[in-house]
């Protein structure tokens, strides 16, 4: 079976989706203060470094994803169609959303590299845009026809099923993180009120 330029482009895109999914899952585990010593795999390893490296890999693979299109004969893509696909020869909306995912991911990775120089609040604001990048990436991956013929979406295609699974995993993990953050905030507020009550009681004559 001969692999075409479009097949190669699609495979690189699926690797990018997988890398982003792994990167986000590692980030969510860090938010939960997950300990690989207390929990699986029950030995120490630096998954913060793994989180960083999967981010770099995700960015590089995402950058590589559209480049083979320059070698495609029909439809013909130009460099400007890759950088600014608003007027690309096929599926401009889906491709533009994919470009937005790429540029947002690049912003997240670059600001993370300089996180020490940035204020924590500023860095965190940039870092949380990974959820926007992931949403754009999943949309691009799901609604783009890999053959660039504008056909209907085959939701049971192997590549689409892989993206659907990754999207579902990130959705569930993100909801769990959101609930964890709400519970943590509620516990903090409750502890603050109890401390204020105790302080008021101790100062009352």
Secondary structure as UniProt FT lines:
FT   HELIX           5..31
FT   TURN            32..33
FT   TURN            36..38
FT   TURN            40..41
FT   HELIX           47..65
FT   HELIX           67..71
FT   HELIX           79..83
FT   HELIX           85..87
FT   HELIX           92..113
FT   TURN            114..117
FT   HELIX           120..127
FT   TURN            128..129
FT   HELIX           130..143
FT   TURN            146..147
FT   TURN            155..156
FT   HELIX           158..203
//
